[in-house]
Amino acid sequence: MTAGVAPPPSRVSGAGTRQSAETPAVETPFPTGPIEELLKVLVKGVRAHQLYMHNNPTYLRALDTLRGAFTPVWEQTEDFTLVVTESDFVWEGAVVLREASKTSDSLPWVFYKDGVRELQFQKGFEQDDLITFLDIVQRVRRNSPDEDDLLVMLWEHDLLHLRYKYVELADDGALGAGELTPKFEARAIEPPKANDPVRPEETLLESRPGLVNLENFDTTLYFLDDTEVAYLRGQVEKEYASDLRQNVLAILLDIFEVQADAAVRDEIVGIFDTLILHFLSAGELRAVSYLLQESQIAAGRTKGLAAEQRDRLAAVPDRLSQADALSQLLDSLDQARALPPEEDLSALFDQLRPRALETLFAWLPRLQDPQVRTLLQSAATRLTAANTAELVRLIGSTDTAVASEAIRRAGALRSTAAVTPLVRRLTDPDAAIRLAVVQALAEIGSAGALQGFERAIGDADRDVRVAAARALAIRAYRPALPRVEAVVKGKAVRDADLTEKMAMFEAYGSMCGDAGVPLLDGILNARGFLRRREDAEARACAAMALGRIGTDKAAASLRRAADEKDVVVRNAVNKALRGGNP
């Protein structure tokens, strides 16, 4: 194994002095404070990376704080090197972090016990390598003897801005203070000078450690031609770009289909349940949607599958549709700084089951992210269109948000099956629910839906009454004429605002025909006691209702008021005569 080592760290002007009770004063290129603070924050960041989920706000704040701690250091230098001892990190001879315990909780000991003796951090580490570095430390702290050690993990990930020196330990792993003699120490690579000739054997050293430079082999007798090299390079890139998670899931699904042993299949289904939770926590939504989709295909085509196993596999997508899991997912997406690709979210929401509708309806009004809301709207539309029974059930929900969304979608779908539960909710104490019901019934427009408006005409809420009257005016539902006529003749409408008066008179004019002309003509043209007439608003509404009737008899009544002095009435009459709808 080899280790990457960068050139010696650069130095900047200005120096600091480090002195403690145990060590004499040490001259450093700049004060040790920024590095000491950075390492303290690094210890906290390692702990947060181990304790919290990576979408947790506490973890994200700790990560931002850790990245920010690098800034004062980079203001002084482009890189810095830490010497690793059993309990200390030492910079330029000054101890900048001391953790005396020889346990996995001690950060210096984690590196020292696996042979790392120097760590060099370069500018850009906090952006490109920090997360991977924290993952490596976490794995090393909890790994078992048969797993990879720290050096293997560092070599495997080949961090861009981290260099290290290490020693090879004895085969038995023994390590005693002062007893280990380094068998190998990586040599720093000095950059070539401008006039130095480049020797062929040194060409490899110019590339990053661990990478092969093809140019060193292109003169061999049997080397590949350009086409073959391009093909191999493309295949390598394709391999690295492939999704390993989907490959693993495909292997498990193949084993499930091929292996007839019930114990094997039960174990794989259990693995699927666990993987769904892990993938959701990690934000790997594409892997979740792939698993949900392919598990259903496997349940349908696997031969010799017991009914119990088929049911368990078919129930895998139900895990995502459960209220707790789906709520946690939506909350994470709504608070995420960066969303997964839109196609991944769409594929995931397409796997939701009808039972998810209640959770979706409850979350739609609360979502802040417009992209998530749009995708969730599409998923809810798909589910409601295919599951009318569930939609009808949710109309009666005690959750106001769920019921309101179900009512609105029943109207958008013009679902006649929803009419009965909608009419029942016209007695709901919440005026907003009653208004939503009237609007939904107006969109459905069936005979059963229009019957509900007869009750809504006398509703206690003004907005509900207006919505019902406007719907009746559009539909011209004559069975409701007696109720509307009673309102027009009554005194309550005289005290109503102009909007309600107009709605009621329009509804009456749309349904009454010539039979209603005498009543409307009396309001528009007749004079009462002491030759007093109705107020201007009532007369204008009567004129517009006559315009709705549109017969010769109604027109004659309007012409008698054509010379009316009141501007409001005269304008309404002229508009009605022209055939304009108010």
Buried (B, 14 or more C-beta within 10 A) or exposed (E): EEBBBBEEBEEEEEEBEBEEEEEEEBEBBBBBEBBBBBBEBBBBBBBBBEEBEBBBEEBBEBBEEBBEBBEBBBEBBEBBBBBBBBBBBBBBEBBBBBBEEBEBEBBBBBBBBBBBBBBBBBBBBBEBBBEBBBBBBBEBBEBEEEEBBBBEBBBEBBBBBBBBBBBEBEEEEEBEEEEBEEEEBBEEBEEEEEEEEEEEEEEEEEEEBEEEEEEEEEEEEEEBEEEEEEEEEEEEEEEEEEEEBBEEBBEBBEBBBEEEEEEEBBBBBEBBEEBBBEBBBBBBBBBBBBBBBBBBEBBEEBEEBEEEBBEBBBBBBBBBBBEEBBEBBBBBBBEBEEBBEEEBBBBBBBBBBBBBBBBBBBBBEEBEBEEBBEBBBBBBEEBBEEBBEBBBBBBBBEEBBBBBBBBBBBBBBEBBEBBEBBBEBBEBEEBBBBBBBBBBBBBBBEEBBBBBBBBBBEBEBBBBBBBBBBBBBEBBBBEBBEBBBEBBEEEEBEEBEEEBBBBBBBBBBBBBBEEBBEBBBBBBBEEEEEEEBBBBBBBBBBBBBBBBBBEEBBBEBBEEBEEBEBEBBBEBBBBBBEEEEB
